[in-house]
């Protein structure tokens, strides 16, 4: 009689966990891809840990705080490593609705991943989409800051060049008028002082090399 | 150093001497010498040439660097590697070098010689050759104006990418998430993240050229910055340009060398290099290879825009422009080849990366479908395992089979891209997979900016030199104001390219604004110098100017070969346009995530016609105008050429 009950129970439990059964989820692990040489082998102890993590996630759901490890059933473990699991209620006759399991796993996905040193891509729960990490959007986009800096530098440099150009222009405009004064004075000097005569060629003045300024005594009239 | 003793004056005054009295070697000790407007002269200036001396390059090296930074531009980086790939890799170098020697060097020497001889911008230079020909100069200015308007938009895009390179992760390496954060945006999934960033985030492109959309403020800001930078560099004429060209000519080589070292050490780079350099000799028989080589040399050197004439006009008359022409053309071509080595090592890396990703996807698919052990399937045993699975589980295999892609390294390498697609999509895709991708991205876009701004210096010089040479305009406005107005006008028109359909208009300008017109301009230039002005007359001018006799080779090229070559190119392009019938363009389809071909609407075709006509018609119209004005003034002495 007891043996019959036992077989009945395992049969029912086997029925509950089947590929594509109602409320069953397929899990796929890629341990070697994630860890390379440090990959651990998938054995029954790892399965126990997995059941514990699922039970832990379910216990966080209101009304399901009494979920035990034995309520989580695994089946069809392949070499891949992939398997199916269901979570049963305390009576062990029905499986918990998929929606509850889904939300529980989503809430604790990070903890489950970390327990196995895996991430969302290497520990996949098919039919449970993972929430992707939102992009970190700073309040002011970075590019505007850099743009502002470079724009200000270029603007300031342009202004400086323009202003110095205007100053040079003014100095040049003053320059010829100064030259004219000097030339007039030169002419006056020649006529008044009747000093050293400038060459009667069409020239307004002469350029004096400073090195010879002191030797003006040598400049005799032609 | 003794002063010439003819002129002597009141000794304790410093006065200025004009003409013969100018000191030979030493600097002016101070004071207000008229000659201080230019740089210290190398020999006594001729009397009577003292009104307003033309600004000169401080050293001939500045002139060479200016020509190099103008000629070495974005075309060397994104057009030449594409042509190399299309026409059989190593064997493309044969028509390229032949065209360089036969077409590039002679035409470059011609333009530099004309500019140096006439010492004026393009309009004045051609007026000096023959009064009926100032239309050629006007056409050059018009084409340069179009070029300036659209070329700086590339710099704006380079700035945009540069500013976005300071983020981790790079914004074009990941797709943004969709509304409820369960997946990526659909357009990004269908295309790739780099394409999405280019088409959606940068251009915000519309589905067709008819839907213009609004001006996008982000690219508009970058365009304003780009024009401000160009204005800063050309503000003071050769004084400022001469300093800037040291950077724009030399720094890109530094970046290219760094990239070469990085590129050659990338995984899979050798695949790209082997692919590029294996010559496919049968391509030599393809006339398209020769035509493309001729076109590439022609446009890469920037002939016909008037920039080379403008640069050469600031030279000393005794400058040896023959040597400089040879140097500049050789450096330009070597840079193209060097840049294509870098590009192909990056191509090889990208192709290998994509090939391996494709293989990994197939491996993952098979591993998941058949629950094989993780890590069992590798690239080496993939084929055998596939065969085994096909035989062991035929039904399941046939279910999975349609999803298995055929990964091929050759097909990855064969995706040849040119233009903005290469620079902003393919390269960024390769960069995002490198380690420390932010650094490589910043370096790369900085190099693009240097190349682009170097070319812009030449483009703006082509417009500004004739304007500042003209007495009418330069008497009213100082040089800075003229430059500012030109930059402002170009910036305002350039806002057209920042609209949503702006990229399509950019392609129109890129393909049609300069191509036919330039061929015509350079043809008229060569024919004018050789036959209108007279080759022997030009030869004696050059000899008097530089002191060297003209080699027979140049005479043969100018007189015969180059004009024939240009005529054949011209005929080819015309017939190509006529045969293809309607002109088409590539539009981005957001729903499919790829480019589709569409026909140009009538108003776009009208714009294309206007672009080509407005520059080519200048030549006959101005000639006609000069003829009419001369006829009207019949009786007055004809103006001396």
Interface residues (C-beta under 8 A of the other chain):
Chain A: X28 X29 X30 X31 X32 X33 X39 X78 X79 X80 X81 X82 X129 X131 X132 X134 X135 X142 X143 X144 X146 X147 X150 X151 X154 X155 X157 X158 X161 X162 X165 X169 X175 X176 X178 X179 X182 X183 X185 X186 X189 X190 X195 X196 X198 X199 X201 X203 X204 X205 X206 X207 X208 X209 X210 X212 X213 X216 X219
Chain B: X1 X2 X3 X6 X7 X8 X9 X10 X11 X12 X13 X14 X15 X16 X17 X18 X19 X21 X22 X23 X26 X29 X32 X33 X159 X160 X163 X164 X166 X167 X174 X176 X177 X181 X182 X183 X221 X222 X225 X228 X229 X231 X232 X235 X236 X240 X367 X368 X371 X372 X373 X374 X375 X478 X480
